[in-house]
């Protein structure tokens, strides 16, 4: 199977990471799973093309805070936020800072795959540096 892109999956919900990670791998993505934003910052290696699927609400560092850190580091990997509980101002803030999309849990896998496909290919075409 041809690999279609790299996904960093950052979510503190283990069952979400496991099931979503498995489904994404089944359709050809390379998936790296992280249980927290801090773990991602400590252990991830930038690759391109890639996209970050980022839970908005996590105990150690909120998704918006991680987005801010990545911007400070100059890391341009596209972000798609996912969350079961978020306030409208959080969603708007994430999108204004460059997130490509926001999906509410539970979400349609087909919608997620379409978002990731376009995110990865747009990113690779215009800015191959992670």
N, C-alpha and C positions, 0 to 999 in steps of 0.2 A: 504494500500500500504506500502510495506517495504521501509524504508528510505535507500538510497544507499550511503549517505555521506553528508558532510557539506561543503558548499561553501560560502566563503566570496566574495561578488561581490562589487568591488570598482571602481566606474565610476562617473564622474561628469555630464554625460549626463543622465538626468532623464528618458527620453523615453527608452534609452538603458537598464538602470537598471530595469525599470518596465517590459519591454517585455521579456528580457532575464531571469530575476528573475522568472517571471510567467512560462516560458517554462521549466526552470530547476526544479521548484517545481512540475510541472505537471508530470515529469518523475521520481519523487521520492527523489530529493535532498532537504535537509534543506538549505535554502538560507538566508544569512544575507546581507542586502544591505547597502552600505555606499556611501555617496555622495562625500567624499573626503578622502585623505590619513590621514589627521589630525583627522577627525572624527573616522576613523578606529582605529588609535592609542589610542585615548581617550576612546573609548567605546567597543572595541572588547574584548572578553574573549576567550583565546586559547582553542580549542577543537581538538580532533583527533579521527578519521582520518578527514582531511579537505584539502582543496586546496583554494588558493587565485586566483581569476580572477581579474587582475589588469590592469586598463587603464594606458598606458605609459605616456600620456600627460594630466596633470590636473593642474588647476591654483594654488592651494595652495602648493602642493608638487608633484613633478614628481614621476612616478612609480619607477624609478631607485633609487630615494632618499628614498622612503619608503622601498624598498628592502634592501638598506644599513642599515637603522634604525633597521629593523627586524633582520638582521644579527648581529648587535651590541648587541641587546637584547637577542640573542641566540634563537630566535624563528625560528623554522625550517619548518614551514608550506610551502609546495610546492607552487610555483607561476607559473601561466600561464599568460603571458602578452597579452593584446589585445590593438590594436591601429589602428586608421585610418591614422595617420601620424607619422612616425618614421624614423629616419635616420639609415642606416645600422650599424653604430658604436654603436648606442644605443641598438639595438637588440643584437649585439655580446656581448656588455658589460653585459646586463641582463642575457644572457645565460651562460657567463663565471662565473658569480656570483651565478649560481645555478638554474636559472629559468628553468622550464621543457620544455616550448614551448613558441612560439610567434605566435599569430594569427592576421592577418590583418582584420579590419572591412571593409565591412561586411564579416562575416565568416559563414561557413556551421555549423549548429547546431550539426549535426552528428559527425563532426570532433571534435568539442568542447567536446561532451559527451564522445567520445572515450578517448580523452586526460585526462579528469577529472577522468574517471573510473580507468585508469591505474595509474594516479598520486595518487589518494586516496589509492588505494590498495597497491601500492608499498610503500608509506609512512607508512601506518599502519603496514605492515609486518615487515619493517626494523627499524622503529623509532616511536613508539606510542606516544611519547611526542610531543606536539605542539610546 
